[in-house]
Amino acid sequence: MFFAVGSGPILAVIGVPLFLILLIMYALSGVLMPVLTPEMIGDFSACGGLIQLLNALRLAKLKNPPVADFIPALVLVFFISMFWTNYM
């Protein structure tokens, strides 16, 4: 509540693009779910967990890893998992 009061009306403006992005992601999930396997979803969760761990290290000021550099891995992990499952 203190953050919202301190931020002012800009906080309401930020909600509009956030809502649109989440709506697009929700619409795409209906298309992608039949294609994804449980292994792909597990690999995606593991990749997200690693990014959260790196972010925690950054917040605790133990290390300063470039967390934003790992965000493309969230997309690439699906293709790597698909290749690994089908051809290995």
Accessible surface in RSA format (square Angstrom, percent):
REM  Atomic radii and reference values for relative SASA: ProtOr
REM  Chains: A
REM  Algorithm: Lee & Richards
REM  Probe-radius: 1.40
REM  Slices: 20
REM RES _ NUM      All-atoms   Total-Side   Main-Chain    Non-polar    All polar
REM                ABS   REL    ABS   REL    ABS   REL    ABS   REL    ABS   REL
RES MET A   1   181.46  94.0 134.09  88.7  47.37 112.8 101.28  86.1  80.19 106.2
RES PHE A   2   178.39  89.3 169.15 104.8   9.24  24.0 169.90 103.0   8.50  24.3
RES PHE A   3   150.14  75.1 139.27  86.3  10.87  28.3 146.89  89.1   3.25   9.3
RES ALA A   4    43.04  39.6  36.59  56.5   6.45  14.7  36.88  51.9   6.16  16.3
RES VAL A   5   118.16  77.8  96.74  87.6  21.42  51.6 103.62  90.0  14.54  39.4
RES GLY A   6    68.84  84.9   0.00   N/A  68.84  84.9  36.16  99.2  32.68  73.2
RES SER A   7    35.52  30.0  12.30  16.4  23.23  53.5  14.11  30.0  21.42  30.0
RES GLY A   8    28.52  35.2   0.00   N/A  28.52  35.2  22.82  62.6   5.70  12.8
RES PRO A   9   117.02  85.3 106.53  97.1  10.49  38.1 116.00  95.8   1.02   6.3
RES ILE A  10    96.47  54.9  94.37  70.3   2.11   5.1  95.77  69.0   0.71   1.9
RES LEU A  11    63.65  35.4  56.93  40.7   6.72  16.9  57.05  40.1   6.60  17.8
RES ALA A  12    77.57  71.3  56.26  86.8  21.31  48.5  68.10  95.9   9.48  25.1
RES VAL A  13    91.06  59.9  88.46  80.1   2.59   6.3  91.04  79.1   0.02   0.1
RES ILE A  14    95.34  54.3  92.97  69.3   2.37   5.7  94.91  68.3   0.43   1.2
RES GLY A  15    32.12  39.6   0.00   N/A  32.12  39.6  27.54  75.6   4.58  10.3
RES VAL A  16    92.61  60.9  89.24  80.8   3.36   8.1  92.51  80.4   0.09   0.3
RES PRO A  17    69.14  50.4  67.76  61.8   1.39   5.0  69.05  57.0   0.10   0.6
RES LEU A  18    97.48  54.3  94.99  68.0   2.48   6.2  96.50  67.8   0.97   2.6
RES PHE A  19   126.61  63.3 123.95  76.8   2.66   6.9 126.42  76.6   0.20   0.6
RES LEU A  20    91.55  51.0  91.43  65.4   0.12   0.3  91.43  64.2   0.12   0.3
RES ILE A  21    98.41  56.0  97.30  72.5   1.10   2.7  98.14  70.7   0.27   0.7
RES LEU A  22    97.78  54.5  93.51  66.9   4.27  10.7  93.85  65.9   3.94  10.6
RES LEU A  23    91.98  51.2  88.14  63.1   3.84   9.7  91.51  64.3   0.47   1.3
RES ILE A  24   104.28  59.3 102.44  76.3   1.84   4.4 104.17  75.0   0.11   0.3
RES MET A  25   114.38  59.2 107.01  70.8   7.37  17.5  96.54  82.1  17.84  23.6
RES TYR A  26   170.40  79.6 161.81  92.1   8.59  22.4 118.19  88.8  52.21  64.4
RES ALA A  27    66.91  61.5  49.33  76.1  17.57  40.0  58.02  81.7   8.89  23.5
RES LEU A  28    95.52  53.2  95.46  68.3   0.05   0.1  95.52  67.1   0.00   0.0
RES SER A  29    44.96  38.0  40.80  54.5   4.16   9.6  34.87  74.3  10.08  14.1
RES GLY A  30    54.51  67.2   0.00   N/A  54.51  67.2  39.26 107.7  15.25  34.1
RES VAL A  31   104.35  68.7  93.34  84.5  11.00  26.5  98.89  85.9   5.45  14.8
RES LEU A  32    86.83  48.4  86.83  62.1   0.00   0.0  86.83  61.0   0.00   0.0
RES MET A  33   105.23  54.5  96.89  64.1   8.34  19.9  79.68  67.7  25.54  33.8
RES PRO A  34   111.48  81.2  69.94  63.8  41.54 151.0  82.44  68.1  29.04 180.5
RES VAL A  35   100.77  66.3  82.85  75.0  17.92  43.2  88.78  77.1  11.99  32.5
RES LEU A  36    36.35  20.2  20.46  14.6  15.89  39.9  20.46  14.4  15.89  42.8
RES THR A  37    52.82  37.6  51.49  52.2   1.33   3.2  51.96  69.8   0.86   1.3
RES PRO A  38   110.97  80.9  98.65  89.9  12.32  44.8 102.41  84.5   8.56  53.2
RES GLU A  39    96.64  55.5  88.27  66.8   8.37  19.9  46.31  89.6  50.33  41.1
RES MET A  40    11.45   5.9  11.31   7.5   0.15   0.3   8.16   6.9   3.30   4.4
RES ILE A  41    68.09  38.7  67.67  50.4   0.41   1.0  68.09  49.0   0.00   0.0
RES GLY A  42    38.05  46.9   0.00   N/A  38.05  46.9  32.20  88.4   5.85  13.1
RES ASP A  43    57.77  40.5  55.16  54.9   2.62   6.2   8.08  19.0  49.69  49.6
RES PHE A  44    77.69  38.9  77.47  48.0   0.22   0.6  77.47  47.0   0.22   0.6
RES SER A  45    70.10  59.2  53.83  71.8  16.27  37.5  38.26  81.5  31.84  44.6
RES ALA A  46    69.23  63.7  50.07  77.3  19.16  43.6  61.94  87.2   7.28  19.3
RES CYS A  47    18.66  14.1  12.87  14.4   5.79  13.6   9.25  23.4   9.41  10.1
RES GLY A  48    21.80  26.9   0.00   N/A  21.80  26.9  20.67  56.7   1.13   2.5
RES GLY A  49    33.90  41.8   0.00   N/A  33.90  41.8  26.40  72.5   7.50  16.8
RES LEU A  50    92.49  51.5  87.13  62.3   5.35  13.5  90.71  63.7   1.78   4.8
RES ILE A  51    22.95  13.1  22.95  17.1   0.00   0.0  22.95  16.5   0.00   0.0
RES GLN A  52   133.72  74.8 127.44  93.1   6.28  15.0  39.51  84.1  94.21  71.5
RES LEU A  53   101.77  56.7  97.27  69.6   4.49  11.3 101.19  71.1   0.58   1.6
RES LEU A  54    25.68  14.3  25.68  18.4   0.00   0.0  25.68  18.0   0.00   0.0
RES ASN A  55    65.20  45.0  65.20  63.0   0.00   0.0   3.53   8.5  61.67  59.6
RES ALA A  56    52.16  48.0  45.56  70.3   6.60  15.0  49.04  69.1   3.13   8.3
RES LEU A  57    51.67  28.8  51.26  36.7   0.41   1.0  51.62  36.3   0.05   0.1
RES ARG A  58   105.30  44.2  96.48  49.2   8.82  21.0  20.17  27.6  85.12  51.6
RES LEU A  59   140.09  78.0 117.23  83.9  22.86  57.5 120.16  84.4  19.93  53.6
RES ALA A  60    61.63  56.7  32.23  49.7  29.40  66.9  44.18  62.2  17.44  46.2
RES LYS A  61   181.20  88.4 150.06  92.1  31.14  74.1 100.94  90.9  80.26  85.5
RES LEU A  62   127.59  71.1 100.05  71.6  27.54  69.2 102.84  72.2  24.75  66.6
RES LYS A  63   143.69  70.1 133.67  82.0  10.03  23.9  85.69  77.1  58.00  61.8
RES ASN A  64   116.33  80.2  89.66  86.6  26.68  64.2  31.57  76.0  84.76  81.9
RES PRO A  65    19.90  14.5  13.83  12.6   6.07  22.1  19.59  16.2   0.32   2.0
RES PRO A  66    76.29  55.6  68.57  62.5   7.71  28.0  76.25  63.0   0.03   0.2
RES VAL A  67    22.42  14.8  21.00  19.0   1.42   3.4  21.00  18.2   1.42   3.9
RES ALA A  68    73.69  67.8  60.64  93.6  13.05  29.7  61.64  86.8  12.06  31.9
RES ASP A  69   103.12  72.2  78.92  78.5  24.20  57.2  25.25  59.4  77.87  77.7
RES PHE A  70    75.11  37.6  73.87  45.8   1.24   3.2  75.11  45.5   0.00   0.0
RES ILE A  71    94.36  53.7  93.58  69.7   0.78   1.9  93.58  67.4   0.78   2.1
RES PRO A  72    75.83  55.3  69.67  63.5   6.15  22.4  75.76  62.5   0.07   0.4
RES ALA A  73    34.34  31.6  31.53  48.7   2.80   6.4  32.55  45.8   1.78   4.7
RES LEU A  74    44.91  25.0  44.01  31.5   0.90   2.3  44.05  30.9   0.86   2.3
RES VAL A  75    93.40  61.5  92.90  84.1   0.50   1.2  93.31  81.1   0.09   0.2
RES LEU A  76    97.03  54.0  96.96  69.4   0.07   0.2  96.96  68.1   0.07   0.2
RES VAL A  77    23.05  15.2  21.73  19.7   1.32   3.2  22.72  19.7   0.32   0.9
RES PHE A  78    44.48  22.3  44.22  27.4   0.26   0.7  44.48  27.0   0.00   0.0
RES PHE A  79   119.79  59.9 117.46  72.8   2.33   6.1 117.77  71.4   2.02   5.8
RES ILE A  80   107.81  61.3 105.05  78.3   2.75   6.6 107.79  77.6   0.02   0.0
RES SER A  81     3.88   3.3   0.74   1.0   3.14   7.2   3.47   7.4   0.41   0.6
RES MET A  82    84.76  43.9  82.28  54.5   2.48   5.9  54.07  46.0  30.69  40.7
RES PHE A  83   103.18  51.6 101.75  63.0   1.43   3.7 103.18  62.6   0.00   0.0
RES TRP A  84   160.13  64.3 158.26  76.6   1.87   4.4 131.70  70.2  28.42  46.1
RES THR A  85    70.35  50.0  46.06  46.7  24.29  57.9  46.01  61.8  24.34  36.8
RES ASN A  86    99.08  68.3  65.67  63.5  33.41  80.5  15.93  38.3  83.15  80.4
RES TYR A  87   158.75  74.1 126.40  71.9  32.35  84.2  85.45  64.2  73.30  90.4
RES MET A  88   141.50  73.3  79.97  52.9  61.52 146.5  82.74  70.3  58.76  77.8
END  Absolute sums over single chains surface
CHAIN  1 A     7414.6       6340.9       1073.7       5916.4       1498.1
END  Absolute sums over all chains
TOTAL          7414.6       6340.9       1073.7       5916.4       1498.1
